[in-house]
Amino acid sequence: MDLVARVNALLWTWIQSLRSVKRISLFFPFLLFAFLQGGLVFVLLFFYVSPISSLLIPLIRRLSQESALHYPQFYFFLPGLFSKVNGWILNPIIGWLFIGTATLMFAGWYRERPLSTGRALAGAFRFIGPLFVVGLAEWMVVRIVMRLFGLLSTSVWHWGTQSPRLFMLTGFFLTIVLITPFAYTSAHIVLGKRGILGSLRGSFDLARRNFGLTYILFAIPSVLTLAMNMVLQDAPIIVARTSPTMIVVLLFINIIITVVVNFLIVGALTAFYLRTRES
């Protein structure tokens, strides 16, 4: 596609995704995952209650430091703890099931053959193996590269300590570069009925031919989550100026924003996938 065609495709894709907002049931897969994230926040808040304390206290010590077990310092570390547990457990283990479910529901909506959440969830569950494996592959690539980036930035460039916001911003754009090739794996699996290697090849090829467009589909909505992460980075200041409970409020706002962001991204990626396959 030439530049004009790519711009037209980008605008068309956004329009399809935004039109989907009126179909409230399309939010259900993202709301189910948000429910799990909200449960994670509550579990962390009551880390000191038996029997979960025997698991969470050592985990909090490992992920942060001893002072995180005390009030109000716990709230300084709460956003980071939530991010780590969410990123290391919820997203890689179960997140891809909900993405597959949402992809099926968006495809049904675009094809004027809408699916209920239950039917879409059952349909995605049939492909849970491939969805999990490709999701884990993406997760591992991102974690390994970002780990190396973090070590390099703190030991050589000193970004991590001297310019934390610059470090976060650079990491944000680098992360999107890393996940862009995997953008269409879910669609290839649940819609194209491809296996693990086939979905990876298909996604990499489609993303390679439309890298800029796919990157933008990820980047523009994700700026909202970047902004919230930057706000939560100042948790000690927020606690000092307001109250510890404000951190909890902001975390739930962040979860709601993530629902909207993921809705727009999955809706747009599904629309573009169908455009390339069925136009």
JOFEN-V757194 format. One record per backbone hydrogen bond with DSSP energy under -1.0 kcal/mol. NH is the residue of the N-H (numbers start at 1). CO is the residue of the C=O. If there is no record, write none. Layout:
NH|CO  NH|CO
//
This chain:
6|2  7|3  8|4  9|5  10|6  11|7  12|8  13|9  14|10  15|11  16|12  17|13  18|14  19|15  20|16  21|18  22|19  23|20  24|22  26|23  27|24  28|25  31|27  32|28  33|29  34|30  35|31  36|32  37|33  38|34  39|35  40|36  41|37  42|38  43|39  44|40  45|41  46|42  47|44  49|46  53|49  54|51  55|52  56|52  57|53  59|55  60|56  61|57  62|58  63|59  64|60  68|65  69|66  70|67  74|70  75|72  76|73  77|73  78|74  81|77  82|78  83|79  84|80  85|81  86|82  87|83  88|84  89|85  90|85  91|86  93|89  94|90  95|90  98|94  99|95  100|96  101|97  102|98  103|99  104|100  105|101  106|102  107|103  108|104  109|105  110|106  111|107  112|109  113|108  120|116  121|117  122|118  123|119  124|120  125|121  126|122  127|124  128|125  131|127  132|128  133|129  134|130  135|131  136|132  137|133  138|134  139|135  140|136  141|137  142|138  143|139  144|140  145|141  146|142  147|143  148|144  149|145  150|146  151|147  152|148  153|149  154|150  155|151  156|152  157|152  158|153  159|153  162|158  163|159  167|163  168|164  169|165  170|166  171|167  172|168  173|169  174|170  175|171  176|172  177|173  178|174  179|175  180|176  182|179  183|180  185|182  188|184  189|185  190|186  191|187  192|187  194|188  199|195  200|196  201|197  202|198  203|199  204|200  205|201  206|202  207|203  208|204  209|205  214|210  215|211  216|212  217|213  218|214  219|215  220|216  222|218  224|221  226|222  227|223  228|224  229|225  230|226  231|227  232|228  233|229  234|231  235|232  238|234  239|235  240|236  241|237  242|238  246|243  247|244  249|245  250|246  251|247  252|248  253|249  254|250  255|251  256|252  257|253  258|254  259|255  260|256  261|257  262|258  263|259  264|260  265|261  266|262  267|263  268|264  269|265  270|266  271|267  272|268  273|269  274|270  275|271  276|272  277|273  278|274  279|275
//
